[in-house]
Structure formats: C-alpha cells, structure tokens
Amino acid sequence: MGLRLRMGKREGVARGETFDVVIVGAGPAGLSAAMYSARFLLKTLVVSQDVGGQLNLTNLVEDYPGLGRISASDLVARFKSHAEEFKAKVLTGVRVSDIRREDGIFRITGSQGFDVKAKAVIIAVGSERRKLRVPGEEEFQGRGVSYCSICDGPLFKGRKSVAVVGGGDSALEGALLLSGYVGKVYLIHRRDKFRAKPYYVEQVRARSNIELVLNSVVERIEGSETVERVIVRNKITGERIPLSVDGIFIEIGFEPMREWFEKLGLEVDERGYIKVDEWMRTNIEGIFAAGDCTSAWIGFRQVVTAAAMGAVAAYSAYNYLSEKGLYQPKVELLTR
C-alpha cells in the first residue's frame, strides 16, 4: 500500500496514485471542472493550497444565476459539496510545483510530499489581483475593500461615496459603473494621464459625480467595522488628504503565474496568461486550463464565466481520454 498523505484533506489519496483527471486549483473554475469530470465517471482529484480562489477576497456574491445574494463562503461550500457529491476528491494545503509527462501520463508533484499521476490535467489556478499593500487593506478586505467593481459595485447602491484606484480600462470602467450606484466616486491615479481607452477617459471626465484625484497614491485605509476613509498623498506637493468613503475598489491589474506556466512548457500570451482555444486546450496535449489563468475572456472575469470554462475543460478532458482509449468507465450496478 502506498504512503497515505495525512495533512488537511488528504485522507484516501496515496502517493503515486493514478487519477483520470487532476485539477490544480479549487476556485469556481476548478470546482466546476471537478463536478463535471466526476459526473463523466472520471476518477477526479482537485489539489490546491486553499478552496475558493478569488471568492476569498469578497464577502457577498449576488450575480451568480439562480442564487440571488449569497455569502462568498457559502457559495464556495456549495461548489465544493457539489463536486464531492459526485465523488471528486478535494485535497487542500498543497502547492503543486511540477507537472511532467512520464510513460505517457502526467506525474504531478508538490509540497508536503504530494506525488500522484494523471491521464489528463486541468490547470485552474486563477491569477492574483495586484494589491496596494498599504495599512488597512488586508484588515478591511471584504468589508469595504474590493478588487472587482463589476462584481461588488451593486452592493454599494445608495452609498454616499467610494474610491476607485487605477488608471487602466478596468479602473475607469469601474468608476463609470459605480457612478450609477453611489453619490460620488473618487478616481485615484498615481499619474496625470490614463492608460485606459480614450473612450473611457472621455466618459469619466464628462461624468459629474466622478472626481479625479491625480498624481496621488493611497497611503492608508481606515475605519471601524468597515471602510470609512482613505488617506491620499499627492506625489507632487506631498499633501495628505483624507477622503470619506464607504468603500475602495482597487483596480490595478492582475498577476498571472507566468514563470510557473513557462516552466511547465505552457504557451502564454504577451500578458502571461495560458493560451487556450475555445475548448480550453493548451499547447500541451492532455493539459487543459480554465478560469482566470487563461487568455480567454480577459476583461470580464466573473464567477459564472470561470465556472463555464471549468465545465468546458472537463468535457474536453473527457473527450481526450475517450479518444486516446485512456478511459474505461467503472459503473457501479445497483442491486436489490
């Protein structure tokens, strides 16, 4: 019998065990892929450092079809439970370090002695939103600090004011969206010119309830139970100004795991995201990718789009295994 992994959710996973599909990442894309993969009767393992992905950065979700307003933690629990209902295994506390093909299948290794084999792999590790790394940011995460205007903007409907930080398309698009929900939007940018499309810049400058705070950076985020103010420093004058806000939306881009992707031999685009086709196939046969780590649908990163990509990746993995003759379904017959 192989060595059993004992830390976290590792019961029942043996060192050297072979799975039909191993999914790296346990956010919406990874857990959706797991549910679909397991429904295809594929022996499925999800491995991740934690469960939830970027849902862990927010408090409420109200745009997932059919569920209305739900806490992010409850939505994560539902995703995980649904995958496990179909016998997918979810293993946490492991950071995958290497994926390489050996003798026709993939060997996947990682921290804590993790070492399994897979006939197909789905990478769903997401991407990390860049953070300001200022006092108060971590403390108020999910309590007024948000990293997605499109996701969380409607939750601030009727509030007096919010701040948006950034100078790219997502920041200006977020400011425009939020200006329809709140009384005032402070758009804070460290320069006096924007990287965003001219159309967005023109629209922002024309919107009466958007105030531009240029050549400025956020130094602190303050409040009691939730965000109440941000301290902004003008880079030219050095003046520090407190802005009373009910929330702050940090829209300064993403950081894909480009170095790791390239180490695995995956082809990435100019920004560092894994290149996939419409069926979530990568340049490596047998490896698929889904969610925010991919080149698909950049500019509209949502829970529902990540889940959709996960489902497509699982279907593609199923087809790949079937076409290669690597899949022999084991159907348990019910007896009276």
CORCOR-V427512 format. One record per pair of residues at least 4 apart in sequence whose C-alpha atoms are under 7 Angstrom apart, sorted by sequence separation. I is the first residue (numbers start at 0). J is the second residue. D is the distance in whole Angstrom. If there is no record, write none. Layout:
{{I J D} {I J D}}
This chain:
{{5 9 5} {12 16 7} {25 29 5} {26 30 6} {27 31 6} {28 32 6} {29 33 6} {30 34 6} {31 35 6} {32 36 6} {33 37 6} {34 38 6} {35 39 6} {36 40 7} {37 41 5} {51 55 6} {63 67 7} {69 73 7} {70 74 6} {71 75 6} {72 76 6} {73 77 6} {74 78 6} {75 79 6} {76 80 6} {77 81 6} {78 82 6} {79 83 6} {80 84 6} {82 86 7} {83 87 5} {100 104 5} {101 105 6} {109 113 5} {132 136 7} {135 139 6} {136 140 6} {139 143 6} {140 144 5} {141 145 6} {147 151 6} {148 152 5} {166 170 6} {167 171 6} {168 172 6} {169 173 6} {170 174 6} {171 175 6} {172 176 6} {173 177 6} {174 178 6} {177 181 6} {178 182 7} {195 199 7} {196 200 7} {197 201 6} {198 202 6} {199 203 6} {200 204 6} {201 205 6} {202 206 6} {222 226 5} {233 237 5} {256 260 6} {257 261 6} {258 262 6} {259 263 6} {260 264 7} {261 265 5} {267 271 5} {268 272 6} {275 279 5} {276 280 6} {289 293 6} {300 304 7} {301 305 6} {302 306 6} {303 307 6} {304 308 6} {305 309 6} {306 310 6} {307 311 6} {308 312 6} {309 313 6} {310 314 6} {311 315 6} {312 316 6} {313 317 6} {314 318 6} {315 319 6} {316 320 6} {317 321 6} {318 322 6} {319 323 6} {320 324 6} {321 325 6} {4 9 5} {5 10 6} {24 29 5} {25 30 5} {36 41 6} {37 42 6} {62 67 7} {69 74 7} {82 87 6} {83 88 6} {100 105 4} {101 106 6} {108 113 5} {109 114 7} {139 144 6} {140 145 7} {165 170 5} {166 171 7} {178 183 6} {195 200 7} {221 226 6} {222 227 4} {232 237 6} {233 238 5} {260 265 5} {261 266 7} {267 272 5} {268 273 6} {275 280 5} {281 286 6} {288 293 6} {320 325 5} {321 326 5} {4 10 6} {23 29 7} {37 43 6} {61 67 5} {99 105 5} {100 106 6} {108 114 4} {164 170 7} {178 184 6} {203 209 7} {220 226 7} {221 227 6} {222 228 6} {232 238 6} {233 239 6} {267 273 4} {268 274 6} {275 281 5} {280 286 7} {281 287 5} {320 326 5} {22 29 6} {36 43 7} {61 68 4} {98 105 6} {99 106 5} {107 114 6} {108 115 7} {163 170 7} {221 228 5} {232 239 4} {266 273 6} {267 274 5} {274 281 6} {280 287 5} {281 288 7} {3 11 7} {4 12 6} {60 68 6} {61 69 6} {98 106 6} {99 107 7} {107 115 5} {136 144 7} {220 228 6} {221 229 6} {231 239 5} {232 240 6} {265 273 7} {266 274 6} {279 287 6} {280 288 7} {3 12 6} {4 13 6} {59 68 7} {60 69 5} {98 107 5} {106 115 6} {107 116 6} {220 229 5} {230 239 7} {231 240 5} {279 288 6} {291 300 7} {3 13 5} {33 43 7} {59 69 6} {60 70 6} {97 107 6} {98 108 7} {106 116 4} {174 184 7} {219 229 6} {220 230 6} {230 240 6} {231 241 6} {279 289 6} {2 13 6} {3 14 6} {59 70 4} {60 71 6} {97 108 5} {105 116 5} {106 117 6} {163 174 6} {219 230 5} {230 241 4} {1 13 5} {2 14 5} {33 45 7} {58 70 6} {59 71 5} {96 108 6} {97 109 7} {104 116 7} {105 117 5} {174 186 7} {217 229 7} {218 230 6} {229 241 6} {230 242 6} {1 14 6} {58 71 5} {95 108 6} {96 109 5} {104 117 6} {105 118 6} {217 230 6} {218 231 6} {228 241 6} {229 242 5} {275 288 7} {57 71 6} {95 109 4} {104 118 5} {217 231 4} {218 232 7} {228 242 5} {229 243 7} {257 271 5} {291 305 7} {94 109 5} {95 110 7} {216 231 6} {217 232 6} {228 243 4} {257 272 7} {290 305 4} {55 71 7} {93 109 6} {94 110 5} {215 231 6} {216 232 5} {227 243 6} {228 244 5} {255 271 6} {265 281 7} {266 282 6} {289 305 7} {54 71 6} {93 110 5} {215 232 5} {216 233 7} {227 244 5} {255 272 6} {265 282 6} {93 111 7} {215 233 4} {227 245 5} {265 283 7} {275 293 7} {290 308 6} {214 233 6} {215 234 5} {226 245 6} {273 292 6} {274 293 6} {275 294 6} {289 308 5} {290 309 7} {25 45 7} {214 234 6} {226 246 6} {272 292 6} {273 293 5} {274 294 5} {275 295 7} {289 309 5} {20 41 7} {24 45 7} {25 46 7} {160 181 6} {214 235 7} {272 293 5} {273 294 6} {19 41 6} {20 42 6} {21 43 6} {22 44 6} {23 45 6} {24 46 6} {25 47 6} {159 181 6} {160 182 6} {161 183 7} {162 184 6} {163 185 6} {164 186 6} {165 187 6} {166 188 6} {191 213 5} {272 294 5} {19 42 5} {20 43 5} {21 44 5} {22 45 5} {23 46 5} {24 47 5} {157 180 6} {158 181 5} {159 182 5} {160 183 5} {161 184 5} {162 185 5} {163 186 5} {164 187 5} {165 188 5} {186 209 7} {190 213 6} {191 214 6} {289 312 6} {18 42 5} {19 43 6} {20 44 6} {21 45 6} {22 46 6} {23 47 6} {25 49 7} {26 50 6} {27 51 7} {51 75 5} {149 173 6} {156 180 4} {157 181 5} {158 182 7} {159 183 6} {160 184 6} {161 185 6} {162 186 6} {163 187 6} {164 188 6} {184 208 6} {185 209 6} {186 210 6} {187 211 6} {188 212 6} {189 213 6} {190 214 4} {288 312 7} {18 43 6} {25 50 5} {26 51 4} {148 173 5} {152 177 6} {155 180 7} {156 181 6} {183 208 5} {184 209 5} {185 210 5} {186 211 5} {187 212 5} {188 213 5} {189 214 4} {287 312 6} {18 44 7} {25 51 6} {26 52 4} {155 181 7} {167 193 6} {182 208 7} {183 209 6} {184 210 6} {185 211 6} {186 212 6} {187 213 6} {188 214 6} {189 215 5} {268 294 7} {25 52 6} {153 180 7} {166 193 5} {167 194 5} {168 195 4} {172 199 7} {185 212 7} {188 215 6} {189 216 5} {166 194 6} {167 195 4} {168 196 6} {171 199 6} {175 203 6} {187 215 6} {188 216 7} {166 195 6} {187 216 7} {178 208 6} {178 209 7} {171 203 7} {279 311 7} {278 311 6} {279 312 5} {278 312 6} {285 319 7} {255 292 6} {278 315 6} {49 91 5} {44 87 6} {45 88 6} {46 89 6} {47 90 6} {48 91 5} {49 92 6} {43 87 5} {44 88 5} {45 89 5} {46 90 5} {47 91 5} {48 92 4} {43 88 6} {44 89 6} {45 90 6} {46 91 6} {47 92 6} {48 93 5} {47 93 5} {48 94 5} {31 78 7} {34 81 6} {38 85 6} {46 93 7} {47 94 6} {30 78 6} {34 82 4} {37 85 5} {30 79 6} {33 82 6} {37 86 6} {37 87 6} {34 85 7} {30 82 6} {34 87 7} {33 87 6} {170 250 5} {8 89 7} {9 90 5} {169 250 6} {8 90 5} {143 225 6} {162 244 7} {8 91 6} {57 140 7} {58 141 5} {142 225 5} {143 226 5} {161 244 5} {7 91 6} {56 140 6} {57 141 4} {135 219 6} {136 220 6} {142 226 7} {160 244 5} {161 245 5} {162 246 6} {163 247 6} {164 248 6} {165 249 7} {7 92 6} {56 141 6} {133 218 6} {134 219 5} {135 220 5} {160 245 6} {161 246 5} {162 247 5} {163 248 5} {164 249 5} {165 250 5} {133 219 6} {134 220 6} {135 221 6} {139 225 6} {159 245 7} {161 247 6} {162 248 6} {163 249 6} {164 250 6} {165 251 5} {139 226 6} {158 245 7} {163 250 7} {164 251 7} {57 145 7} {29 123 5} {28 123 6} {21 117 6} {20 117 6} {17 115 6} {18 116 6} {19 117 5} {20 118 6} {21 119 7} {22 120 6} {23 121 6} {24 122 7} {14 113 7} {15 114 6} {16 115 5} {17 116 4} {18 117 5} {19 118 5} {20 119 5} {21 120 5} {22 121 5} {23 122 5} {24 123 5} {14 114 5} {15 115 4} {16 116 6} {17 117 5} {18 118 7} {19 119 6} {20 120 6} {21 121 6} {22 122 6} {23 123 6} {24 124 5} {148 248 6} {14 115 6} {15 116 6} {22 123 7} {23 124 6} {147 248 7} {143 245 7} {144 246 6} {145 247 6} {146 248 5} {143 246 4} {144 247 5} {145 248 5} {146 249 5} {147 250 7} {143 247 6} {144 248 6} {145 249 6} {146 250 6} {129 251 6} {129 252 6} {128 252 6} {129 253 5} {128 253 4} {129 254 6} {127 253 6} {128 254 6} {126 253 6} {127 254 5} {126 254 6} {127 255 6} {126 255 5} {126 256 7} {98 263 6} {120 285 6} {121 286 6} {122 287 6} {123 288 6} {125 290 6} {126 291 6} {97 263 7} {119 285 5} {120 286 5} {121 287 5} {122 288 5} {123 289 5} {125 291 4} {126 292 5} {119 286 6} {120 287 6} {121 288 5} {122 289 6} {123 290 6} {125 292 4} {124 292 6} {123 292 6} {121 312 7} {119 316 6} {63 302 7} {63 303 6} {28 289 6} {28 290 5} {27 302 6} {31 306 5} {35 310 6} {28 305 5} {32 309 4} {36 313 5} {27 305 6} {28 306 5} {31 309 5} {32 310 5} {35 313 6} {27 306 5} {31 310 6} {28 308 6} {29 309 6} {32 312 7} {28 309 4} {32 313 5} {40 328 6}}
